[in-house]
Amino acid sequence: MVDTTRGDVPASPDEEPRGCLFALSQPPLMIFLAVVGSLLLMAALHDLFML
């Protein structure tokens, strides 16, 4: 099994851990979420007005 524990060296106080908000701020992820959201919106509008 791979050892994923951190070493004895603590992180420096000026470095903050990167969390979910950092991941959401990445452009490829935002483009993907926008495309998925627009497809869901188009499907919902199609169901509402065309069916």
PDB file as gemmi writes it, atoms N, CA and C in Angstrom:
CRYST1    1.000    1.000    1.000  90.00  90.00  90.00 P 1                      
ATOM      1  N   MET A   1       0.843  -1.175   0.000  1.00  0.00           N  
ATOM      2  CA  MET A   1       0.000   0.000   0.000  1.00  0.00           C  
ATOM      3  C   MET A   1       0.889   1.240   0.000  1.00  0.00           C  
ATOM      4  N   VAL A   2       0.454   2.266  -0.672  1.00  0.00           N  
ATOM      5  CA  VAL A   2       1.243   3.480  -0.796  1.00  0.00           C  
ATOM      6  C   VAL A   2       1.102   4.307   0.470  1.00  0.00           C  
ATOM      7  N   ASP A   3       2.230   4.813   0.962  1.00  0.00           N  
ATOM      8  CA  ASP A   3       2.219   5.644   2.156  1.00  0.00           C  
ATOM      9  C   ASP A   3       1.864   7.067   1.765  1.00  0.00           C  
ATOM     10  N   THR A   4       0.700   7.552   2.202  1.00  0.00           N  
ATOM     11  CA  THR A   4       0.256   8.895   1.834  1.00  0.00           C  
ATOM     12  C   THR A   4       0.355   9.879   2.987  1.00  0.00           C  
ATOM     13  N   THR A   5       1.003   9.491   4.091  1.00  0.00           N  
ATOM     14  CA  THR A   5       1.154  10.411   5.215  1.00  0.00           C  
ATOM     15  C   THR A   5       2.190  11.459   4.869  1.00  0.00           C  
ATOM     16  N   ARG A   6       2.026  12.615   5.497  1.00  0.00           N  
ATOM     17  CA  ARG A   6       2.981  13.690   5.259  1.00  0.00           C  
ATOM     18  C   ARG A   6       4.218  13.480   6.120  1.00  0.00           C  
ATOM     19  N   GLY A   7       5.309  14.033   5.678  1.00  0.00           N  
ATOM     20  CA  GLY A   7       6.552  13.914   6.429  1.00  0.00           C  
ATOM     21  C   GLY A   7       6.528  14.766   7.685  1.00  0.00           C  
ATOM     22  N   ASP A   8       7.673  14.838   8.350  1.00  0.00           N  
ATOM     23  CA  ASP A   8       7.775  15.596   9.588  1.00  0.00           C  
ATOM     24  C   ASP A   8       7.905  17.095   9.340  1.00  0.00           C  
ATOM     25  N   VAL A   9       8.096  17.495   8.092  1.00  0.00           N  
ATOM     26  CA  VAL A   9       8.282  18.912   7.788  1.00  0.00           C  
ATOM     27  C   VAL A   9       6.909  19.578   7.697  1.00  0.00           C  
ATOM     28  N   PRO A  10       6.611  20.524   8.611  1.00  0.00           N  
ATOM     29  CA  PRO A  10       5.313  21.197   8.542  1.00  0.00           C  
ATOM     30  C   PRO A  10       5.280  22.197   7.385  1.00  0.00           C  
ATOM     31  N   ALA A  11       4.091  22.459   6.895  1.00  0.00           N  
ATOM     32  CA  ALA A  11       3.948  23.430   5.813  1.00  0.00           C  
ATOM     33  C   ALA A  11       4.264  24.816   6.355  1.00  0.00           C  
ATOM     34  N   SER A  12       4.822  25.648   5.499  1.00  0.00           N  
ATOM     35  CA  SER A  12       5.143  27.004   5.938  1.00  0.00           C  
ATOM     36  C   SER A  12       3.851  27.780   6.180  1.00  0.00           C  
ATOM     37  N   PRO A  13       3.859  28.721   7.120  1.00  0.00           N  
ATOM     38  CA  PRO A  13       2.614  29.410   7.479  1.00  0.00           C  
ATOM     39  C   PRO A  13       2.040  30.278   6.361  1.00  0.00           C  
ATOM     40  N   ASP A  14       2.872  30.681   5.381  1.00  0.00           N  
ATOM     41  CA  ASP A  14       2.342  31.534   4.315  1.00  0.00           C  
ATOM     42  C   ASP A  14       1.683  30.718   3.204  1.00  0.00           C  
ATOM     43  N   GLU A  15       1.816  29.398   3.210  1.00  0.00           N  
ATOM     44  CA  GLU A  15       1.154  28.561   2.212  1.00  0.00           C  
ATOM     45  C   GLU A  15      -0.139  28.005   2.775  1.00  0.00           C  
ATOM     46  N   GLU A  16      -1.235  28.290   2.092  1.00  0.00           N  
ATOM     47  CA  GLU A  16      -2.521  27.753   2.518  1.00  0.00           C  
ATOM     48  C   GLU A  16      -2.810  26.486   1.723  1.00  0.00           C  
ATOM     49  N   PRO A  17      -3.471  25.501   2.338  1.00  0.00           N  
ATOM     50  CA  PRO A  17      -3.833  24.303   1.583  1.00  0.00           C  
ATOM     51  C   PRO A  17      -4.860  24.633   0.520  1.00  0.00           C  
ATOM     52  N   ARG A  18      -4.707  24.023  -0.637  1.00  0.00           N  
ATOM     53  CA  ARG A  18      -5.631  24.272  -1.738  1.00  0.00           C  
ATOM     54  C   ARG A  18      -6.814  23.341  -1.598  1.00  0.00           C  
ATOM     55  N   GLY A  19      -8.002  23.908  -1.623  1.00  0.00           N  
ATOM     56  CA  GLY A  19      -9.193  23.107  -1.408  1.00  0.00           C  
ATOM     57  C   GLY A  19     -10.117  23.137  -2.605  1.00  0.00           C  
ATOM     58  N   CYS A  20     -11.387  23.002  -2.317  1.00  0.00           N  
ATOM     59  CA  CYS A  20     -12.400  22.875  -3.359  1.00  0.00           C  
ATOM     60  C   CYS A  20     -12.532  24.162  -4.169  1.00  0.00           C  
ATOM     61  N   LEU A  21     -12.439  25.320  -3.514  1.00  0.00           N  
ATOM     62  CA  LEU A  21     -12.599  26.573  -4.248  1.00  0.00           C  
ATOM     63  C   LEU A  21     -11.472  26.782  -5.233  1.00  0.00           C  
ATOM     64  N   PHE A  22     -10.268  26.310  -4.905  1.00  0.00           N  
ATOM     65  CA  PHE A  22      -9.173  26.404  -5.865  1.00  0.00           C  
ATOM     66  C   PHE A  22      -9.452  25.529  -7.080  1.00  0.00           C  
ATOM     67  N   ALA A  23     -10.002  24.335  -6.842  1.00  0.00           N  
ATOM     68  CA  ALA A  23     -10.310  23.444  -7.957  1.00  0.00           C  
ATOM     69  C   ALA A  23     -11.409  24.027  -8.837  1.00  0.00           C  
ATOM     70  N   LEU A  24     -12.408  24.668  -8.227  1.00  0.00           N  
ATOM     71  CA  LEU A  24     -13.503  25.242  -9.008  1.00  0.00           C  
ATOM     72  C   LEU A  24     -13.072  26.466  -9.796  1.00  0.00           C  
ATOM     73  N   SER A  25     -11.950  27.074  -9.425  1.00  0.00           N  
ATOM     74  CA  SER A  25     -11.510  28.278 -10.126  1.00  0.00           C  
ATOM     75  C   SER A  25     -10.708  27.956 -11.384  1.00  0.00           C  
ATOM     76  N   GLN A  26     -10.486  26.690 -11.664  1.00  0.00           N  
ATOM     77  CA  GLN A  26      -9.697  26.322 -12.834  1.00  0.00           C  
ATOM     78  C   GLN A  26     -10.525  26.460 -14.107  1.00  0.00           C  
ATOM     79  N   PRO A  27      -9.997  27.081 -15.161  1.00  0.00           N  
ATOM     80  CA  PRO A  27     -10.774  27.319 -16.381  1.00  0.00           C  
ATOM     81  C   PRO A  27     -11.313  26.059 -17.061  1.00  0.00           C  
ATOM     82  N   PRO A  28     -10.557  24.964 -17.194  1.00  0.00           N  
ATOM     83  CA  PRO A  28     -11.144  23.793 -17.858  1.00  0.00           C  
ATOM     84  C   PRO A  28     -12.356  23.239 -17.125  1.00  0.00           C  
ATOM     85  N   LEU A  29     -12.312  23.237 -15.803  1.00  0.00           N  
ATOM     86  CA  LEU A  29     -13.452  22.749 -15.041  1.00  0.00           C  
ATOM     87  C   LEU A  29     -14.643  23.673 -15.194  1.00  0.00           C  
ATOM     88  N   MET A  30     -14.402  24.980 -15.209  1.00  0.00           N  
ATOM     89  CA  MET A  30     -15.506  25.930 -15.356  1.00  0.00           C  
ATOM     90  C   MET A  30     -16.128  25.814 -16.743  1.00  0.00           C  
ATOM     91  N   ILE A  31     -15.318  25.583 -17.772  1.00  0.00           N  
ATOM     92  CA  ILE A  31     -15.861  25.403 -19.127  1.00  0.00           C  
ATOM     93  C   ILE A  31     -16.699  24.134 -19.178  1.00  0.00           C  
ATOM     94  N   PHE A  32     -16.212  23.058 -18.580  1.00  0.00           N  
ATOM     95  CA  PHE A  32     -16.960  21.807 -18.549  1.00  0.00           C  
ATOM     96  C   PHE A  32     -18.285  21.978 -17.827  1.00  0.00           C  
ATOM     97  N   LEU A  33     -18.267  22.626 -16.665  1.00  0.00           N  
ATOM     98  CA  LEU A  33     -19.501  22.833 -15.915  1.00  0.00           C  
ATOM     99  C   LEU A  33     -20.469  23.738 -16.664  1.00  0.00           C  
ATOM    100  N   ALA A  34     -19.962  24.722 -17.399  1.00  0.00           N  
ATOM    101  CA  ALA A  34     -20.833  25.600 -18.188  1.00  0.00           C  
ATOM    102  C   ALA A  34     -21.481  24.825 -19.330  1.00  0.00           C  
ATOM    103  N   VAL A  35     -20.735  23.947 -19.980  1.00  0.00           N  
ATOM    104  CA  VAL A  35     -21.296  23.147 -21.078  1.00  0.00           C  
ATOM    105  C   VAL A  35     -22.364  22.195 -20.537  1.00  0.00           C  
ATOM    106  N   VAL A  36     -22.087  21.525 -19.438  1.00  0.00           N  
ATOM    107  CA  VAL A  36     -23.063  20.607 -18.855  1.00  0.00           C  
ATOM    108  C   VAL A  36     -24.306  21.376 -18.402  1.00  0.00           C  
ATOM    109  N   GLY A  37     -24.109  22.523 -17.783  1.00  0.00           N  
ATOM    110  CA  GLY A  37     -25.236  23.339 -17.345  1.00  0.00           C  
ATOM    111  C   GLY A  37     -26.082  23.830 -18.499  1.00  0.00           C  
ATOM    112  N   SER A  38     -25.439  24.231 -19.597  1.00  0.00           N  
ATOM    113  CA  SER A  38     -26.212  24.699 -20.751  1.00  0.00           C  
ATOM    114  C   SER A  38     -26.975  23.547 -21.408  1.00  0.00           C  
ATOM    115  N   LEU A  39     -26.389  22.359 -21.430  1.00  0.00           N  
ATOM    116  CA  LEU A  39     -27.119  21.212 -21.974  1.00  0.00           C  
ATOM    117  C   LEU A  39     -28.333  20.863 -21.115  1.00  0.00           C  
ATOM    118  N   LEU A  40     -28.168  20.923 -19.800  1.00  0.00           N  
ATOM    119  CA  LEU A  40     -29.300  20.679 -18.916  1.00  0.00           C  
ATOM    120  C   LEU A  40     -30.382  21.749 -19.084  1.00  0.00           C  
ATOM    121  N   LEU A  41     -29.965  22.992 -19.254  1.00  0.00           N  
ATOM    122  CA  LEU A  41     -30.922  24.074 -19.460  1.00  0.00           C  
ATOM    123  C   LEU A  41     -31.675  23.898 -20.773  1.00  0.00           C  
ATOM    124  N   MET A  42     -30.968  23.529 -21.837  1.00  0.00           N  
ATOM    125  CA  MET A  42     -31.635  23.319 -23.125  1.00  0.00           C  
ATOM    126  C   MET A  42     -32.601  22.144 -23.045  1.00  0.00           C  
ATOM    127  N   ALA A  43     -32.230  21.088 -22.341  1.00  0.00           N  
ATOM    128  CA  ALA A  43     -33.128  19.947 -22.190  1.00  0.00           C  
ATOM    129  C   ALA A  43     -34.364  20.329 -21.380  1.00  0.00           C  
ATOM    130  N   ALA A  44     -34.185  21.124 -20.342  1.00  0.00           N  
ATOM    131  CA  ALA A  44     -35.325  21.550 -19.536  1.00  0.00           C  
ATOM    132  C   ALA A  44     -36.254  22.452 -20.332  1.00  0.00           C  
ATOM    133  N   LEU A  45     -35.698  23.365 -21.108  1.00  0.00           N  
ATOM    134  CA  LEU A  45     -36.536  24.254 -21.922  1.00  0.00           C  
ATOM    135  C   LEU A  45     -37.255  23.466 -23.012  1.00  0.00           C  
ATOM    136  N   HIS A  46     -36.601  22.476 -23.570  1.00  0.00           N  
ATOM    137  CA  HIS A  46     -37.238  21.629 -24.580  1.00  0.00           C  
ATOM    138  C   HIS A  46     -38.424  20.880 -23.966  1.00  0.00           C  
ATOM    139  N   ASP A  47     -38.225  20.346 -22.762  1.00  0.00           N  
ATOM    140  CA  ASP A  47     -39.321  19.638 -22.094  1.00  0.00           C  
ATOM    141  C   ASP A  47     -40.484  20.564 -21.766  1.00  0.00           C  
ATOM    142  N   LEU A  48     -40.148  21.793 -21.385  1.00  0.00           N  
ATOM    143  CA  LEU A  48     -41.200  22.726 -20.991  1.00  0.00           C  
ATOM    144  C   LEU A  48     -42.017  23.217 -22.180  1.00  0.00           C  
ATOM    145  N   PHE A  49     -41.349  23.571 -23.262  1.00  0.00           N  
ATOM    146  CA  PHE A  49     -42.037  24.270 -24.346  1.00  0.00           C  
ATOM    147  C   PHE A  49     -42.329  23.418 -25.569  1.00  0.00           C  
ATOM    148  N   MET A  50     -41.581  22.348 -25.788  1.00  0.00           N  
ATOM    149  CA  MET A  50     -41.768  21.576 -27.014  1.00  0.00           C  
ATOM    150  C   MET A  50     -42.615  20.319 -26.793  1.00  0.00           C  
ATOM    151  N   LEU A  51     -42.688  19.829 -25.583  1.00  0.00           N  
ATOM    152  CA  LEU A  51     -43.450  18.599 -25.354  1.00  0.00           C  
ATOM    153  C   LEU A  51     -44.851  18.897 -24.859  1.00  0.00           C  
TER     154      LEU A  51                                                      
END                                                                             
